[in-house]
Amino acid sequence: MSKPRTMPKFGVVFAEKILGILLFSIGIILTYETYTYPTIAGMVGPLFIIIGVILIAFGVILIIAKTE
């Protein structure tokens, strides 16, 4: 027998969306600042841009994901 589906708690859904927005924002800022001032980042500039894009992707996934 399977359990009946229950709705997720509002706090969990809210925390997931806030975390997604936070990750998205940090990724945007990290990517923009590294792309704008590449000499300050030095040799690890491309690494910071890749990390920023990954954070943006995780943020978008958390924002659009439906919690069940």
ZARO-830506 format. One line per field, with one value per residue (C-alpha): residue number from 1; residue in one letter; x, y, z. Coordinates in Angstrom, 1 decimal, always signed. Layout:
ZARO-830506
k (NUM | ...);
r (A | ...);
xx (X | ...);
yy (Y | ...);
zz (Z | ...);
//
This chain:
ZARO-830506
k (1 | 2 | 3 | 4 | 5 | 6 | 7 | 8 | 9 | 10 | 11 | 12 | 13 | 14 | 15 | 16 | 17 | 18 | 19 | 20 | 21 | 22 | 23 | 24 | 25 | 26 | 27 | 28 | 29 | 30 | 31 | 32 | 33 | 34 | 35 | 36 | 37 | 38 | 39 | 40 | 41 | 42 | 43 | 44 | 45 | 46 | 47 | 48 | 49 | 50 | 51 | 52 | 53 | 54 | 55 | 56 | 57 | 58 | 59 | 60 | 61 | 62 | 63 | 64 | 65 | 66 | 67 | 68);
r (M | S | K | P | R | T | M | P | K | F | G | V | V | F | A | E | K | I | L | G | I | L | L | F | S | I | G | I | I | L | T | Y | E | T | Y | T | Y | P | T | I | A | G | M | V | G | P | L | F | I | I | I | G | V | I | L | I | A | F | G | V | I | L | I | I | A | K | T | E);
xx (+0.0 | +1.2 | +0.8 | -1.5 | +0.2 | +0.4 | +1.0 | +4.5 | +4.8 | +4.7 | +7.9 | +9.9 | +8.6 | +9.3 | +12.8 | +13.5 | +12.4 | +14.4 | +17.5 | +17.0 | +16.7 | +19.8 | +21.9 | +20.7 | +21.6 | +25.1 | +25.7 | +24.7 | +26.9 | +29.9 | +29.7 | +29.2 | +32.0 | +34.5 | +33.6 | +33.8 | +37.1 | +39.1 | +42.5 | +41.6 | +40.6 | +43.8 | +44.3 | +41.3 | +38.8 | +37.4 | +36.9 | +34.9 | +32.8 | +32.1 | +31.2 | +28.9 | +27.1 | +26.7 | +25.1 | +22.8 | +21.7 | +21.1 | +19.2 | +16.9 | +16.3 | +15.3 | +13.0 | +11.1 | +11.1 | +7.8 | +8.0 | +5.9);
yy (+0.0 | +3.4 | +6.4 | +9.2 | +12.3 | +15.2 | +18.8 | +20.0 | +22.4 | +26.1 | +26.8 | +24.3 | +25.6 | +29.2 | +28.3 | +26.5 | +29.5 | +32.0 | +29.8 | +29.7 | +33.4 | +33.8 | +31.4 | +33.1 | +36.5 | +35.5 | +33.7 | +36.8 | +39.1 | +36.7 | +36.3 | +40.0 | +41.2 | +38.6 | +39.4 | +43.2 | +43.2 | +40.2 | +41.6 | +41.6 | +37.9 | +37.0 | +33.4 | +32.1 | +34.4 | +31.7 | +29.5 | +32.1 | +32.6 | +28.9 | +28.8 | +31.8 | +30.1 | +26.9 | +28.9 | +30.6 | +27.2 | +25.8 | +28.9 | +28.6 | +25.0 | +25.7 | +28.6 | +26.6 | +23.2 | +22.0 | +20.5 | +17.4);
zz (+0.0 | -0.8 | +1.4 | +0.3 | -1.0 | +1.4 | +0.5 | +1.5 | +4.3 | +3.3 | +5.2 | +3.2 | -0.2 | +0.9 | +2.0 | -1.2 | -3.3 | -1.1 | -1.4 | -5.2 | -5.4 | -3.2 | -5.3 | -8.5 | -7.2 | -6.0 | -9.3 | -11.3 | -9.2 | -9.2 | -13.0 | -13.7 | -11.4 | -12.7 | -16.3 | -15.8 | -13.9 | -15.2 | -14.2 | -10.6 | -10.6 | -12.4 | -13.6 | -11.7 | -13.5 | -15.8 | -12.8 | -11.0 | -14.1 | -14.3 | -10.6 | -11.1 | -14.0 | -12.0 | -9.1 | -11.6 | -12.9 | -9.4 | -8.5 | -11.5 | -10.8 | -7.2 | -8.3 | -10.9 | -9.1 | -7.8 | -4.4 | -3.9);
//
